[in-house]
Amino acid sequence: MLRPTHLVALIGINVIFAGAYIAGKFGVNHFPPLFFSGARFLLVFLALLPFFRWHPVPRTHLKPFLGFCFSMGIGVYASMYLALSLADGVSGILIGTQFSVPMAALLGMWWLKDKISQTTWLGIILAFVGVMIVGFDGAILGYGFAFSLIILSAFFYASANVLSQKLSGKVSVLNLNAWMALLSAPPMFLCSLLFEQQQWQALTTADSGDWAALLYSALVVTLVGHCGMFVLLRRYPVALIMPYYVLVPIFGVIGSIVMFSETPTLKFYLGAVIALSGVWVVNVIGKRRRLTTA
């Protein structure tokens, strides 16, 4: 059972993760999305530079290391910020991200030879149905390509989580994030140079709110959110911590309603409840079954 202070910290971390999408939407409303992603990685690397080591992993673990850096870096954030730049709101994007949980279970079965129980399969199906209902909501069909991009982002996030299990104990979390930022920033800036415009204008006209969105996305989410979650995961079982991730879209939807005056439809809420129920089943009951049968 979580200590009261750790429970408050965990809830606060999920508020931070939810705020990442709100801040990201503000950021890409001013900065080109690929440039914003590159700038985020640059700031993350500079912040983690004191923890950076030139020898990240043994050569035998080089493939999962590079796969993690690509998936968590370029894959997750390029598709996420592109989705936010194309979408009118944030609510649908937040629900789409939750598809990463059943995807991680499927990838674990494929890559790590994990066994999936009938209960976990039920959760995967529920999550899929819920995400599809949200995706076919009339308000979200208007930015269907953005919703497809966030599903792609969820796939990369699930891949990164599975690959990180192969790196457990081989490289510190801080050094891994520093390497991920270092390897991701140059390709993102190059892609921005090739496919985007007005980067310099965005820099010179950015106001305090635009810079705050960038700093929050880079420093608060990484140094406070991800590192804080790592500390908790060292103290408690994953099965106890992971279910609280369902709070991210809940806090995020509330934030999007307040900040962007979004008005989700009844179909959206129905799909969201079904999707989050599926995520809960995969996270809680599925993990509990695997732990008791291990």
Disulfide bonds with the S-S distance in Angstrom:
none
